[in-house]
Amino acid sequence: MAGKKKIRVLAAKPGLDGHDRGVKVICYALRDAGMEVVYTGLRQTPEQIVTTAMQEDVDVIAMSVLSGAHDYLFPRVMELVRERGLNDVLVIGGGIIPDEDIPALKTAGIAEIFGPGTYTAEIIRYIQERARK
Amino acid sequence: MYDPTKIAALRERQEKWNQKAEAKLAKAPERKKGFTTISGIPVARLYTPGDLPGSDYEADLGFPGEYPYTRGVQPTMYRGRFWTMRQYAGFATAEESNRRYKYLLDQGQTGLSVAFDLPTQIGYDSDHPLSQGEVGKVGVAIDSLADMETLFDGIPLDKVSTSMTINAPAAVLLAMYIGVAEKQGVPSEALNGTIQNDILKEYSSRGTYIFPPQPSLRIITNIFEFCSRHVPKWNTISISGYHIREAGSTAVQEVAFTLANGIAYVEAAQKAGLGVDVIGPRLSFFFNAHLDFLEEVAKYRAARRLWARIMKERFGAQDPRSLMVRFHTQTAGCSLTAQQPKNNIVRVAFQALSAVLGGTQSLHTNSMDEALALPSQEAVQIALRTQQLIAYETGVTETVDPLAGSYYIEHLTNTIEAQAAEYIRKIDELGGAAAAIEKGFIQREIQESAYRYQKAVEEGERVVVGLNKFQVQEPKPTGLLRVDPVVREQQMRQLAELKGRRDNGAVAASLSALGQAARGEENLLPLILQAVRVYATLGEICDTLRDVFGEYTAVSTL
């Protein structure tokens, strides 16, 4: 293929949460922006997500949780990302995530958290600027 | 209803008037090139009787409490009794939820509505590895009858009606409720309430499924049959459009996919030998109250009329109660903004008003802080007060179906009914709701609507106050409710104690009997009830059924 390689994104739903409207809208938007998107579907363990990220050789993991379990699930995914040496994969998250939880998630290695009302255009721009080229 | 020659003359006049109005647009243009409802139904400049050709008052509207129920399911509606004010609540532990229920009953709430945490909704005990991070987060954690006893401690079950948002393991939670009633000395015949028990919309929209469709439908029909004999006042299913709408559908899709699921349940019951008039009266519905006020009012009216026609014409139902859409409404969670959260109080008030003008039987009003976290006590109180203001102060309750006869409302009601009927025809062609879900049709329709809506917001075509217009710099919200992570440890400790205390021989025997019954064809409810009574856990009961039925794997629609 001529030109630049497409950015590959794993859109993931860790935990038991079934709210997938947001993550599906993101999948459509990222594809429309020219990225390759793999969606995990619901009920993924952190282990499954990181394994899929390796198999699919993605540049970005974008996770969505609306159940409040982000405080356990996001840091656990980051732990595995580091263990498996996926150091140049950009990991971002979204959902219903209280502001006061964000500093701890960033310390754990989540690059950015996008809350309700975020424009898909903002997420696209963020990924285009930060994902490994 | 109207004289056809007069209608023809009127339409001609209306066309001329439109041309006159359009002639002025060059000088004074309208705000937009085209107007639509939030669901994309075109909206004309003006509606007159000319937009209701062939309308027949008796056939299309009739009288409240009479076929086709467009104007409401009871003759006196809110002149008799207001809707049930029912706030969905439940968090962390059974003790805490019990305190919130007593507070709400104290504040004048008239029915309970239980929110369970995700492990409970998916049939895992709190100590299951997949429960990590989820215990007590979106509702109360229930592992066994012991937790349920705590949840309803001091609440007489013959005096309250309880709605439980539980689907895949609904049979188990219903059995636990009956178990608590037995301990209180209340017979199951006296119990009042609802289980959601609507698995089809879990596959398409909400995600808390366990088993594949066929065994799930068997469990549901087992519940129908058991309740018709032992819990006759119980609403055995709440066929839910709410989550379909939250997942991004339009109003038309909400009506269509909900009623298509309803058709699938009636057919499953018929296959199991239950007559349409045995199960028809026990079906209840659950709709969303979204932002487009008049479209929502029309939506409830259209749903009532379309279901009445389906039950009568398609299924030959005779009992009037089989024809009625009795429904609960919740205001649209997805319409709440995290920005300027107090604006949500106003949004919720309009949405709740649409549900009341649409003739709802019960209502949950969302709390202003729900785009941020679980609702605080203060926010819940304002939400409940919103309903009380509508009931006691606005006067809209004093006559039945006050918006009927509005040309626009009737036109929208007709349009929504016709478009929903068209969708149902398409779903029939695909082999019914379960097949349409397994083919991914319903999921794709919903997610495409969700994306269209998002694009309309981002392009500024759809204004969301405080989000893409009238924004302000605001401080970060504080005082949000949080769930303590030690809840899981506490729940696990209690579970371990229970397993040491109970008669494990009786538990094993009850589970093995359940497994055997699941392989055969008998009704599973008595066996689940027996297992619950000897304190088998929710996870143990669901695992027994998983071993026989297997688990559902979602189809990919992306």
Interface residues (C-beta under 8 A of the other chain):
Chain A: G15 L16 D17 G18 H19 D20 R21 K24 V25 C27 Y28 A29 V37 Y39 G41 L42 R43 T45 S67 G68 A69 H70 D71 Y72 L73 R76 I96 P98 D99 E100 G115 P116 G117 Y119 T120 A121
Chain B: L118 P119 Q121 I122 Y124 P129 L130 S131 Q132 G133 E134 K137 V138 E202 R206 G207 T208 E246 A247 G248 C334 T337 A338 Q339 A371 L372 A373 L374 Q447 A450 Y451 Q454 E458 V464 L467 K476 P477 T478 L480 R482 V483 P485 A554 S556 L558
